[in-house]
Structure formats: C-alpha cells, structure tokens
Amino acid sequence: MKGFWYKEWQEGRRFILKIKPGQRLKQCLSQFVADRGIKYAVITSAVGSVTQVHLRGIKAGARLPITEARMNQHLIDGPLELVGLEGNLVPDESGHIDCHLHILVAKSSGEVLGGHLFDAEVFASCEILLSEALVDGIERQASKSGGVPTIFIQDEESQP
C-alpha cells in the first residue's frame, strides 16, 4: 500500500509523572526526557487541570500547505479540566526534543475545546503516563507539502 511509512519500535521505560501547580507542561516534559536521556517517547495518558492554554486549530476550508494564515490560535485562561493529551516527543533536525502534543480541555459548562498545544500551565495537578520508544532513524522536519513539522523516517526500507 502506498502513501505511508512506518518504523517498528520497542517500548522502553515507562514513567508516571505528576506535575505540580504553576509548572509549564511542555517545559516539564522536555526537561524530564532530556534529564533521562530519552530520545523518543509517547504520552499514553494524561489527566488533571490546566490554565493559560495556548493552542491552535486549522481554519475550516484551509488547503495545504498549512501556513500561519490558515490557522487560528487561541489562549484560554481556565482553569480547565484536562480530559485528553496525546502526542510524541521526537528530536528535531538539530537534535533537540520536540513535543508534538494535542490537547482536549473542558470548561465548567462541559464544552470541550482542543487542538495542537503550544503550551499550558498546570492548575491543580497533572498526571501523565509516558512511555519511552526504543527506535532510531526518526526526526521531526519541516514538511514541504504539509507546511508544518512532521515525523521523517530515515530508513528507506520502511516505505511500503
């Protein structure tokens, strides 16, 4: 089948993280993996509450490539329930860990908002399950066709 690439990975160490109030979510994740020499990781679960959520969504009717003009950015004060957080932590072209995260948050009314997470501040607590991915040959690069950074798999054999 054409149109996708893949790379098998093994699960490494698994961690339960508790982030305290007032901490920046992405900064904590980046620092945690850097301090432990983790190159690749996935978030398997996250719950808690957040505030000062900075996220973006792609505008309705947008075409590729995705550009700033084709995105809406939002800053949501909160506090909000963290009802979903998923994503991966992969090195970029310079070797720095890039946290590509998508978030779902709920207002007190029950309205749910979500999108690509730029950052958020932990409100009361944030509990994250994080799994290390044991794999090589993957990095995040700018996509010419998509317009945004995306995973690039270096192993040509991974193409179907």
C-alpha positions, 0 to 999 in steps of 0.5 A: 500500500502506498502513501505511508511509512512506518518504523517498528519500535520497542517500548522502553521505560515507562514513567508516571509523572505528576506535575505540580501547580504553576509548572509549564507542561511542555517545559516539564516534559522536555526537561524530564526526557532530556534529564533521562536521556530519552530520545523518543517517547509517547504520552499514553495518558494524561489527566488533571487541570490546566490554565493559560492554554495556548493552542491552535486549530486549522481554519475550516476550508484551509488547503495545504500547505498549512501556513500561519494564515490558515490557522487560528490560535487561541489562549484560554485562561481556565482553569480547565479540566484536562480530559485528553493529551496525546502526542510524541516527543521526537528530536528535531533536525538539530537534535533537540526534543520536540513535543508534538502534543494535542490537547482536549480541555473542558470548561465548567459548562462541559464544552470541550475545546482542543487542538495542537498545544503550544503550551499550558500551565498546570492548575491543580495537578497533572498526571501523565503516563509516558512511555519511552520508544526504543527506535532510531532513524526518526526526526521531526522536519519541516514538511514541504507539502504539509507546511508544518513539522512532521515525523521523517523516517530515515530508513528507506526500507520502511516505505511500503 
